[in-house]
Amino acid sequence: MKRFWVDVRPWRKDLATAAIESGADALAVDDAGRVRELGRVATVAENGDLVPGKDVFEVEIVDKATEEEALRLSREGLVVVRTRDWTVIPLENLVAQSDRIIAAVASADEAAVTLTVLERGAAGVLLSTDDPAEVRRTAKTLAGAGREVSLVPFEVTRIAPVGMGDRVCVDTCS
């Protein structure tokens, strides 16, 4: 089961309510007390169920060193990874080595990609949005995650050198 966290910093009651109603596993907030007034859901906060820097770490991936830092921290707890220019390659590297990576995403579409990286996906997502409807869309995306992809056997019939060209990696095709 993939984790579905919603970032509600700064505090917005409508966003928190949408997250709780959509089945979010945790809310990242500045004050866990506000969430407790709305319902029973885990919180990521200094006074929350998961404490930043102790149970959960956040790393912005900007280079190989920060990627390695995220991997190191994943041995101690869950790691939320962010990137400035969202790319899949650092996430693939981390998912290949750890099952404690939570990817920060801004939409259901980004969550869908995150959940299929290396056919197993990150351990979950932390959604940052101002739109309660996007929270609901992302929850539906997570509900459909983990469906089995049917593979079809094929036979390689020929291999031929073709000279120089663009390098392409095909992860999945139909």
PAKOL-411636 format. One line per field, with one value per residue: residue in three letters; residue number from 1; x, y, z of N, C-alpha, C in turn. Coordinates in steps of 0.1 Angstrom, whole numbers, padded with zeros to 4 digits. Layout:
aa: (ALA  ...)
i: (NUM  ...)
n_east: (X  ...)
n_north: (Y  ...)
n_up: (Z  ...)
ca_east: (X  ...)
ca_north: (Y  ...)
ca_up: (Z  ...)
c_east: (X  ...)
c_north: (Y  ...)
c_up: (Z  ...)
// end
This chain:
aa: (MET  LYS  ARG  PHE  TRP  VAL  ASP  VAL  ARG  PRO  TRP  ARG  LYS  ASP  LEU  ALA  THR  ALA  ALA  ILE  GLU  SER  GLY  ALA  ASP  ALA  LEU  ALA  VAL  ASP  ASP  ALA  GLY  ARG  VAL  ARG  GLU  LEU  GLY  ARG  VAL  ALA  THR  VAL  ALA  GLU  ASN  GLY  ASP  LEU  VAL  PRO  GLY  LYS  ASP  VAL  PHE  GLU  VAL  GLU  ILE  VAL  ASP  LYS  ALA  THR  GLU  GLU  GLU  ALA  LEU  ARG  LEU  SER  ARG  GLU  GLY  LEU  VAL  VAL  VAL  ARG  THR  ARG  ASP  TRP  THR  VAL  ILE  PRO  LEU  GLU  ASN  LEU  VAL  ALA  GLN  SER  ASP  ARG  ILE  ILE  ALA  ALA  VAL  ALA  SER  ALA  ASP  GLU  ALA  ALA  VAL  THR  LEU  THR  VAL  LEU  GLU  ARG  GLY  ALA  ALA  GLY  VAL  LEU  LEU  SER  THR  ASP  ASP  PRO  ALA  GLU  VAL  ARG  ARG  THR  ALA  LYS  THR  LEU  ALA  GLY  ALA  GLY  ARG  GLU  VAL  SER  LEU  VAL  PRO  PHE  GLU  VAL  THR  ARG  ILE  ALA  PRO  VAL  GLY  MET  GLY  ASP  ARG  VAL  CYS  VAL  ASP  THR  CYS  SER)
i: (1  2  3  4  5  6  7  8  9  10  11  12  13  14  15  16  17  18  19  20  21  22  23  24  25  26  27  28  29  30  31  32  33  34  35  36  37  38  39  40  41  42  43  44  45  46  47  48  49  50  51  52  53  54  55  56  57  58  59  60  61  62  63  64  65  66  67  68  69  70  71  72  73  74  75  76  77  78  79  80  81  82  83  84  85  86  87  88  89  90  91  92  93  94  95  96  97  98  99  100  101  102  103  104  105  106  107  108  109  110  111  112  113  114  115  116  117  118  119  120  121  122  123  124  125  126  127  128  129  130  131  132  133  134  135  136  137  138  139  140  141  142  143  144  145  146  147  148  149  150  151  152  153  154  155  156  157  158  159  160  161  162  163  164  165  166  167  168  169  170  171  172  173  174)
n_east: (0008  0007  0019  0000  0004  -0004  0006  -0001  0008  0011  -0015  -0046  -0079  -0099  -0083  -0071  -0094  -0103  -0082  -0083  -0109  -0104  -0089  -0062  -0030  -0014  -0009  0012  0020  0022  0012  0001  -0022  -0043  -0052  -0060  -0084  -0100  -0101  -0090  -0060  -0027  0001  0026  0048  0064  0051  0038  0027  0047  0079  0097  0131  0136  0118  0111  0126  0136  0147  0162  0168  0195  0219  0243  0254  0234  0215  0228  0228  0201  0196  0213  0199  0176  0180  0176  0150  0118  0121  0114  0116  0125  0126  0140  0136  0116  0126  0128  0150  0168  0149  0145  0170  0170  0147  0155  0172  0161  0132  0119  0113  0096  0080  0079  0052  0032  0008  -0018  -0010  0018  0021  0012  0033  0054  0046  0050  0076  0103  0087  0078  0076  0078  0077  0056  0037  0040  0018  0017  -0004  -0028  -0053  -0082  -0096  -0076  -0064  -0083  -0082  -0056  -0058  -0075  -0058  -0038  -0053  -0057  -0032  -0006  -0018  -0015  0007  0002  0024  0037  0051  0079  0099  0132  0142  0162  0194  0211  0239  0237  0251  0260  0238  0209  0206  0184  0162  0139  0115  0089  0066  0039)
n_north: (-0012  0021  0051  0080  0112  0146  0179  0205  0230  0264  0263  0252  0247  0237  0222  0203  0190  0179  0162  0144  0133  0121  0100  0103  0093  0107  0141  0168  0194  0226  0227  0201  0200  0214  0196  0174  0183  0180  0153  0118  0113  0107  0129  0149  0168  0191  0187  0164  0130  0119  0130  0156  0153  0134  0111  0114  0127  0154  0160  0179  0171  0180  0173  0147  0143  0151  0132  0109  0116  0115  0087  0078  0088  0074  0051  0056  0065  0075  0092  0122  0133  0160  0177  0203  0207  0185  0153  0119  0102  0105  0096  0070  0059  0061  0046  0021  0014  0018  0013  0034  0058  0088  0106  0140  0156  0175  0170  0148  0135  0136  0120  0096  0088  0086  0065  0044  0041  0021  -0001  -0006  0016  0046  0046  0062  0093  0128  0152  0184  0210  0236  0230  0215  0197  0185  0170  0150  0139  0128  0110  0091  0083  0070  0050  0033  0025  0000  -0019  -0048  -0052  -0065  -0086  -0094  -0121  -0121  -0126  -0121  -0115  -0106  -0090  -0062  -0042  -0006  0016  0050  0067  0080  0073  0052  0042  0018  0012  0001  -0013  -0015)
n_up: (0000  -0010  0005  0011  0014  0023  0019  0040  0044  0040  0066  0057  0061  0043  0025  0042  0051  0027  0022  0044  0040  0016  0022  0030  0043  0060  0071  0063  0084  0101  0127  0146  0162  0150  0131  0146  0156  0134  0127  0129  0119  0108  0115  0102  0118  0141  0165  0160  0149  0133  0134  0119  0109  0127  0124  0098  0069  0049  0016  -0009  -0041  -0059  -0069  -0073  -0048  -0030  -0037  -0027  0000  0006  0002  0023  0046  0043  0056  0081  0084  0069  0038  0023  -0010  -0030  -0062  -0081  -0109  -0119  -0124  -0134  -0132  -0108  -0089  -0098  -0092  -0064  -0056  -0065  -0046  -0021  0000  0013  0003  -0003  -0026  -0035  -0050  -0074  -0086  -0097  -0120  -0119  -0096  -0106  -0123  -0105  -0090  -0106  -0112  -0120  -0121  -0096  -0080  -0059  -0022  -0016  -0019  -0014  -0016  -0028  -0031  -0039  -0044  -0036  -0052  -0067  -0047  -0044  -0069  -0070  -0049  -0060  -0081  -0066  -0055  -0076  -0081  -0084  -0099  -0118  -0145  -0175  -0192  -0224  -0240  -0263  -0293  -0302  -0333  -0349  -0349  -0356  -0365  -0365  -0366  -0354  -0332  -0315  -0280  -0264  -0239  -0233  -0211  -0206  -0229  -0253)
ca_east: (0000  0015  0015  -0006  0005  -0008  0012  -0011  0016  0004  -0027  -0059  -0089  -0105  -0074  -0070  -0106  -0103  -0072  -0089  -0120  -0099  -0081  -0047  -0024  -0008  -0008  0023  0014  0030  0007  -0007  -0034  -0054  -0056  -0067  -0097  -0108  -0102  -0079  -0051  -0013  0006  0041  0050  0072  0043  0030  0030  0060  0087  0108  0144  0137  0111  0109  0136  0133  0160  0160  0178  0201  0231  0246  0257  0221  0209  0234  0223  0187  0198  0218  0189  0165  0184  0171  0135  0112  0127  0106  0126  0120  0136  0136  0131  0112  0130  0126  0163  0172  0140  0148  0182  0167  0138  0162  0180  0154  0117  0115  0113  0083  0083  0070  0046  0023  -0004  -0021  -0002  0032  0020  0011  0046  0061  0041  0053  0091  0109  0076  0073  0073  0082  0068  0044  0038  0036  0012  0017  -0013  -0037  -0066  -0088  -0100  -0063  -0062  -0092  -0077  -0044  -0062  -0080  -0046  -0032  -0062  -0055  -0018  -0002  -0024  -0006  0008  0004  0035  0035  0064  0082  0111  0141  0144  0174  0201  0219  0245  0231  0260  0258  0224  0204  0205  0170  0159  0125  0112  0077  0060  0028)
ca_north: (0000  0033  0062  0092  0124  0159  0190  0215  0242  0269  0257  0254  0237  0230  0212  0193  0182  0171  0151  0134  0127  0113  0088  0105  0086  0117  0155  0176  0206  0233  0224  0189  0202  0217  0183  0165  0188  0175  0138  0109  0110  0109  0142  0151  0181  0191  0181  0154  0116  0117  0143  0159  0152  0122  0100  0118  0136  0160  0163  0184  0165  0189  0167  0133  0143  0151  0119  0100  0120  0109  0073  0076  0091  0064  0040  0060  0067  0078  0104  0130  0139  0170  0182  0216  0204  0172  0143  0105  0095  0104  0088  0056  0055  0059  0035  0009  0011  0019  0013  0044  0071  0094  0116  0152  0158  0186  0167  0134  0130  0133  0109  0084  0085  0083  0052  0033  0041  0008  -0010  -0008  0029  0051  0042  0070  0106  0139  0161  0199  0217  0245  0226  0203  0187  0178  0160  0139  0132  0121  0099  0081  0077  0061  0038  0025  0021  -0014  -0029  -0056  -0049  -0078  -0087  -0103  -0126  -0118  -0132  -0112  -0122  -0101  -0080  -0056  -0029  0004  0028  0059  0072  0084  0063  0052  0031  0015  0005  -0007  -0009  -0024)
ca_up: (0000  -0011  0014  0005  0023  0017  0025  0043  0050  0053  0070  0050  0066  0032  0019  0052  0051  0014  0023  0053  0033  0005  0028  0032  0055  0069  0067  0068  0089  0111  0141  0145  0169  0141  0124  0155  0157  0122  0126  0132  0108  0113  0111  0101  0124  0153  0176  0153  0151  0127  0136  0109  0114  0135  0118  0084  0065  0035  0009  -0022  -0049  -0068  -0075  -0069  -0034  -0023  -0039  -0018  0013  0007  0004  0036  0055  0042  0065  0095  0084  0056  0032  0012  -0019  -0039  -0072  -0087  -0122  -0116  -0133  -0129  -0130  -0094  -0082  -0101  -0085  -0050  -0055  -0067  -0034  -0008  0000  0022  -0004  -0005  -0037  -0034  -0063  -0074  -0093  -0098  -0131  -0113  -0087  -0114  -0128  -0093  -0085  -0116  -0114  -0119  -0120  -0082  -0075  -0046  -0011  -0015  -0024  -0006  -0026  -0025  -0040  -0033  -0050  -0030  -0063  -0070  -0037  -0047  -0081  -0066  -0041  -0070  -0087  -0057  -0053  -0088  -0082  -0080  -0107  -0125  -0159  -0182  -0201  -0235  -0245  -0277  -0297  -0309  -0346  -0356  -0343  -0367  -0361  -0373  -0365  -0344  -0331  -0302  -0270  -0259  -0230  -0233  -0198  -0208  -0241  -0255)
c_east: (0009  0010  0010  -0006  0002  -0001  0002  -0003  0016  -0010  -0039  -0069  -0096  -0096  -0072  -0082  -0107  -0094  -0077  -0100  -0116  -0090  -0066  -0042  -0018  -0009  0004  0018  0024  0025  -0003  -0021  -0046  -0060  -0064  -0081  -0106  -0110  -0090  -0071  -0037  -0009  0021  0043  0059  0065  0034  0034  0044  0067  0097  0121  0147  0131  0111  0120  0132  0146  0156  0171  0183  0213  0233  0248  0244  0213  0214  0230  0209  0188  0203  0207  0178  0168  0179  0156  0130  0119  0118  0117  0118  0131  0130  0129  0128  0117  0129  0139  0167  0162  0142  0160  0179  0157  0145  0169  0173  0139  0112  0115  0099  0086  0073  0065  0036  0010  -0006  -0012  0013  0031  0019  0025  0055  0058  0045  0068  0096  0099  0071  0070  0079  0073  0056  0047  0034  0031  0012  0008  -0022  -0052  -0071  -0092  -0088  -0060  -0071  -0087  -0065  -0048  -0068  -0068  -0040  -0040  -0061  -0041  -0016  -0010  -0013  -0005  0010  0015  0033  0049  0066  0095  0119  0145  0157  0180  0211  0226  0240  0240  0256  0243  0221  0203  0191  0169  0144  0122  0100  0071  0048  0027)
c_north: (0012  0044  0074  0103  0136  0170  0201  0226  0252  0262  0261  0243  0230  0219  0201  0184  0173  0159  0140  0126  0117  0101  0090  0098  0096  0131  0161  0190  0213  0230  0212  0191  0206  0205  0175  0170  0183  0160  0131  0106  0114  0123  0141  0166  0180  0185  0170  0139  0113  0131  0145  0159  0141  0110  0102  0128  0142  0164  0168  0179  0176  0184  0153  0132  0143  0139  0109  0103  0114  0094  0070  0077  0081  0052  0043  0062  0070  0091  0110  0136  0148  0173  0195  0214  0189  0162  0129  0098  0094  0096  0074  0051  0053  0048  0022  0004  0012  0019  0023  0058  0076  0106  0128  0154  0170  0183  0152  0127  0127  0121  0096  0079  0080  0069  0040  0032  0027  -0003  -0012  0006  0033  0045  0050  0084  0116  0150  0175  0205  0226  0241  0213  0192  0179  0167  0148  0132  0123  0109  0088  0075  0067  0048  0028  0020  0006  -0024  -0036  -0053  -0062  -0077  -0097  -0108  -0123  -0125  -0122  -0120  -0118  -0090  -0075  -0043  -0018  0017  0037  0064  0076  0072  0064  0040  0030  0007  -0004  -0003  -0019  -0026)
c_up: (0000  -0001  0006  0016  0016  0026  0027  0050  0039  0054  0062  0054  0054  0026  0029  0052  0038  0016  0032  0046  0022  0009  0029  0044  0065  0063  0072  0071  0098  0125  0140  0153  0161  0134  0133  0158  0146  0122  0130  0120  0113  0108  0111  0106  0136  0165  0171  0156  0145  0128  0126  0116  0123  0129  0103  0081  0051  0029  -0005  -0031  -0060  -0075  -0069  -0054  -0026  -0025  -0029  -0004  0016  0009  0018  0047  0055  0051  0079  0095  0070  0051  0021  0003  -0028  -0050  -0077  -0101  -0122  -0128  -0126  -0125  -0115  -0086  -0085  -0093  -0070  -0048  -0057  -0055  -0021  -0010  0010  0016  -0007  -0015  -0035  -0049  -0062  -0081  -0093  -0109  -0126  -0104  -0095  -0119  -0116  -0088  -0094  -0118  -0111  -0116  -0105  -0075  -0062  -0035  -0010  -0021  -0013  -0016  -0020  -0035  -0032  -0036  -0043  -0040  -0067  -0060  -0040  -0059  -0078  -0057  -0050  -0077  -0079  -0055  -0065  -0090  -0078  -0089  -0115  -0140  -0166  -0193  -0212  -0240  -0260  -0280  -0305  -0322  -0353  -0348  -0354  -0362  -0371  -0372  -0354  -0344  -0317  -0293  -0265  -0250  -0230  -0220  -0200  -0222  -0244  -0270)
// end
